[in-house]
């Protein structure tokens, strides 16, 4: 597998974690109460931070030589 293809799959993981965090934040704010609300919010923000780190790494790693 080429390095460009690996970067593409890694960026898909970052975008997927952004989508999951968006859904988790929605459920945390509008559907859940109590401990489940806090746990979902923590999970959502951890996923968003992970997605941001992945996107920064993919963007700043530059183009591949292929």
VEXFI-740278 format. One record per residue: residue in one letter; chain; y, x negated, z negated of N, C-alpha, C in turn. Coordinates in nm, 4 decimals. Layout:
VEXFI-740278
<atom A; A; <Y; X; Z>; <Y; X; Z>; <Y; X; Z>>;
...
end
This chain:
VEXFI-740278
<atom X; A; <-0.1177; -0.0849; 0.0000>; <0.0000; 0.0000; 0.0000>; <0.1239; -0.0893; 0.0000>>;
<atom X; A; <0.2184; -0.0536; 0.0837>; <0.3379; -0.1368; 0.0972>; <0.4322; -0.1166; -0.0215>>;
<atom X; A; <0.5175; -0.2160; -0.0475>; <0.6128; -0.2032; -0.1585>; <0.7082; -0.0840; -0.1426>>;
<atom X; A; <0.7454; -0.0534; -0.0192>; <0.8329; 0.0610; 0.0030>; <0.7657; 0.1928; -0.0346>>;
<atom X; A; <0.6366; 0.2029; -0.0059>; <0.5620; 0.3237; -0.0401>; <0.5453; 0.3374; -0.1913>>;
<atom X; A; <0.5248; 0.2255; -0.2585>; <0.5140; 0.2273; -0.4050>; <0.6458; 0.2727; -0.4666>>;
<atom X; A; <0.7578; 0.2210; -0.4140>; <0.8888; 0.2640; -0.4647>; <0.9115; 0.4129; -0.4414>>;
<atom X; A; <0.8615; 0.4641; -0.3288>; <0.8774; 0.6058; -0.3012>; <0.8010; 0.6899; -0.4034>>;
<atom X; A; <0.6776; 0.6509; -0.4326>; <0.5983; 0.7264; -0.5297>; <0.6586; 0.7176; -0.6699>>;
<atom X; A; <0.7110; 0.6014; -0.7054>; <0.7764; 0.5867; -0.8360>; <0.9001; 0.6762; -0.8437>>;
<atom X; A; <0.9761; 0.6843; -0.7352>; <1.0938; 0.7726; -0.7363>; <1.0524; 0.9192; -0.7423>>;
<atom X; A; <0.9382; 0.9562; -0.6830>; <0.8873; 1.0927; -0.6964>; <0.8530; 1.1242; -0.8417>>;
<atom X; A; <0.7983; 1.0270; -0.9133>; <0.7697; 1.0463; -1.0556>; <0.8995; 1.0696; -1.1321>>;
<atom X; A; <1.0047; 0.9950; -1.0990>; <1.1345; 1.0146; -1.1621>; <1.1918; 1.1522; -1.1343>>;
<atom X; A; <1.1819; 1.1978; -1.0095>; <1.2325; 1.3311; -0.9763>; <1.1502; 1.4402; -1.0431>>;
<atom X; A; <1.0191; 1.4203; -1.0514>; <0.9342; 1.5173; -1.1195>; <0.9664; 1.5275; -1.2673>>;
<atom X; A; <0.9946; 1.4133; -1.3302>; <1.0303; 1.4180; -1.4723>; <1.1668; 1.4843; -1.4924>>;
<atom X; A; <1.2572; 1.4722; -1.3946>; <1.3843; 1.5447; -1.4032>; <1.3622; 1.6957; -1.3963>>;
<atom X; A; <1.2746; 1.7389; -1.3078>; <1.2458; 1.8819; -1.2959>; <1.1809; 1.9339; -1.4234>>;
<atom X; A; <1.0845; 1.8574; -1.4778>; <1.0194; 1.8991; -1.6017>; <1.1186; 1.9048; -1.7177>>;
<atom X; A; <1.2108; 1.8101; -1.7222>; <1.3094; 1.8119; -1.8307>; <1.4046; 1.9301; -1.8159>>;
<atom X; A; <1.4391; 1.9664; -1.6927>; <1.5241; 2.0837; -1.6711>; <1.4556; 2.2101; -1.7214>>;
<atom X; A; <1.3278; 2.2256; -1.6907>; <1.2526; 2.3430; -1.7364>; <1.2396; 2.3424; -1.8883>>;
<atom X; A; <1.2130; 2.2248; -1.9460>; <1.1985; 2.2161; -2.0910>; <1.3299; 2.2452; -2.1632>>;
<atom X; A; <1.4411; 2.1997; -2.1088>; <1.5705; 2.2284; -2.1700>; <1.6001; 2.3775; -2.1640>>;
<atom X; A; <1.5669; 2.4410; -2.0517>; <1.5881; 2.5858; -2.0416>; <1.5076; 2.6598; -2.1481>>;
<atom X; A; <1.3786; 2.6271; -2.1596>; <1.2965; 2.6944; -2.2591>; <1.3434; 2.6639; -2.4010>>;
<atom X; A; <1.3879; 2.5423; -2.4234>; <1.4347; 2.5047; -2.5559>; <1.5587; 2.5837; -2.5963>>;
<atom X; A; <1.6488; 2.6044; -2.5028>; <1.7747; 2.6715; -2.5369>; <1.7635; 2.8227; -2.5416>>;
<atom X; A; <1.6821; 2.8813; -2.4543>; <1.6852; 3.0270; -2.4395>; <1.5586; 3.0998; -2.4811>>;
<atom X; A; <1.4450; 3.0320; -2.4930>; <1.3201; 3.1036; -2.5180>; <1.2567; 3.0727; -2.6536>>;
<atom X; A; <1.2696; 2.9487; -2.7003>; <1.1993; 2.9076; -2.8216>; <1.2916; 2.9096; -2.9424>>;
<atom X; A; <1.2286; 2.9172; -3.0611>; <1.3025; 2.9073; -3.1865>; <1.2261; 2.8148; -3.2804>>;
<atom X; A; <1.2961; 2.7649; -3.3822>; <1.2330; 2.6851; -3.4862>; <1.1895; 2.5475; -3.4392>>;
<atom X; A; <1.0717; 2.5066; -3.4887>; <1.0206; 2.3725; -3.4598>; <0.9932; 2.3527; -3.3112>>;
<atom X; A; <0.9437; 2.4555; -3.2450>; <0.9129; 2.4453; -3.1022>; <1.0391; 2.4175; -3.0205>>;
<atom X; A; <1.1510; 2.4733; -3.0634>; <1.2784; 2.4495; -2.9960>; <1.3183; 2.3026; -3.0061>>;
<atom X; A; <1.3050; 2.2465; -3.1247>; <1.3421; 2.1059; -3.1461>; <1.2478; 2.0121; -3.0718>>;
<atom X; A; <1.1187; 2.0403; -3.0791>; <1.0196; 1.9549; -3.0129>; <1.0371; 1.9573; -2.8612>>;
<atom X; A; <1.0644; 2.0738; -2.8047>; <1.0848; 2.0846; -2.6610>; <1.2126; 2.0132; -2.6183>>;
<atom X; A; <1.3167; 2.0231; -2.6986>; <1.4419; 1.9556; -2.6659>; <1.4244; 1.8039; -2.6699>>;
<atom X; A; <1.3540; 1.7538; -2.7687>; <1.3302; 1.6094; -2.7779>; <1.2489; 1.5615; -2.6576>>;
<atom X; A; <1.1451; 1.6360; -2.6223>; <1.0639; 1.6011; -2.5056>; <1.1483; 1.6022; -2.3786>>;
<atom X; A; <1.2335; 1.7032; -2.3655>; <1.3169; 1.7155; -2.2461>; <1.4128; 1.5979; -2.2333>>;
<atom X; A; <1.4781; 1.5612; -2.3415>; <1.5728; 1.4509; -2.3332>; <1.5029; 1.3159; -2.3144>>;
<atom X; A; <1.3827; 1.3009; -2.3671>; <1.3065; 1.1781; -2.3414>; <1.2673; 1.1691; -2.1939>>;
<atom X; A; <1.2263; 1.2819; -2.1351>; <1.1944; 1.2829; -1.9925>; <1.3174; 1.2530; -1.9076>>;
<atom X; A; <1.4321; 1.3044; -1.9480>; <1.5549; 1.2792; -1.8719>; <1.5955; 1.1322; -1.8798>>;
<atom X; A; <1.5803; 1.0722; -1.9954>; <1.6108; 0.9291; -2.0092>; <1.5149; 0.8461; -1.9254>>;
<atom X; A; <1.3859; 0.8811; -1.9281>; <1.2869; 0.8110; -1.8456>; <1.3207; 0.8234; -1.6977>>;
<atom X; A; <1.3579; 0.9418; -1.6538>; <1.3937; 0.9630; -1.5132>; <1.5166; 0.8806; -1.4755>>;
<atom X; A; <1.6139; 0.8738; -1.5638>; <1.7325; 0.7938; -1.5358>; <1.7009; 0.6458; -1.5233>>;
<atom X; A; <1.6158; 0.5954; -1.6114>; <1.5765; 0.4544; -1.6044>; <1.5013; 0.4262; -1.4751>>;
<atom X; A; <1.4109; 0.5162; -1.4379>; <1.3363; 0.4977; -1.3131>; <1.4303; 0.4968; -1.1937>>;
<atom X; A; <1.5234; 0.5895; -1.1893>; <1.6156; 0.5956; -1.0763>; <1.7045; 0.4708; -1.0688>>;
<atom X; A; <1.7514; 0.4234; -1.1825>; <1.8334; 0.3014; -1.1826>; <1.7521; 0.1827; -1.1324>>;
<atom X; A; <1.6277; 0.1706; -1.1780>; <1.5439; 0.0600; -1.1327>; <1.5140; 0.0671; -0.9837>>;
<atom X; A; <1.4878; 0.1864; -0.9334>; <1.4571; 0.2014; -0.7908>; <1.5805; 0.1703; -0.7058>>;
<atom X; A; <1.6960; 0.2200; -0.7466>; <1.8167; 0.1986; -0.6679>; <1.8594; 0.0527; -0.6694>>;
<atom X; A; <1.8583; -0.0096; -0.7866>; <1.9072; -0.1470; -0.7956>; <1.8039; -0.2527; -0.7571>>;
<atom X; A; <1.6801; -0.2126; -0.7289>; <1.5822; -0.3126; -0.6832>; <1.6051; -0.3474; -0.5372>>;
<atom X; A; <1.6841; -0.2710; -0.4676>; <1.7218; -0.3035; -0.3307>; <1.6188; -0.2613; -0.2299>>;
<atom X; A; <1.6489; -0.2868; -0.1040>; <1.5556; -0.2494; 0.0024>; <1.4341; -0.3429; 0.0067>>;
<atom X; A; <1.3276; -0.2923; 0.0646>; <1.2078; -0.3761; 0.0801>; <1.2170; -0.4524; 0.2106>>;
<atom X; A; <1.1438; -0.5598; 0.2208>; <1.1469; -0.6458; 0.3398>; <1.0332; -0.6108; 0.4351>>;
<atom X; A; <1.0343; -0.4896; 0.4828>; <0.9292; -0.4515; 0.5778>; <0.9827; -0.3682; 0.6890>>;
end
